[in-house]
Amino acid sequence: MRNALRRGASRGELVSWIVLGDRQSWCCYLCALPLDRALRGTVRPDAPEIEHRVPVVRGGAHTYQNTALAHRRCNKLKGVA
């Protein structure tokens, strides 16, 4: 949430990547391939990270409703599109 607040989020809640992973059955919400929870916090392209469906800079909130887990590479590719 610290990063989200730094980027301008005015509202939100603490979002746990473990809760998101359990909610998504540990699958990337963008490509539907499995996520490896052991890679969380690494810089590997297949590491899971919290993705904001509506970016914080575009008014999206840091909430469970607006977040999901994605592979780092999938999240990066989404930002390019």
GIWO-V522966 format. One record per helix or strand of 2 or more residues. SS is the DSSP state (H for helix, E for strand). FROM is the first residue (numbers start at 1). LEN is the number of residues. If there is no record, write none. Layout:
<<SS;FROM;LEN> <SS;FROM;LEN>>
//
This chain:
<<H;2;5> <H;17;7> <H;37;3> <E;47;6> <H;56;3> <H;64;3> <E;67;5> <H;72;9>>
//
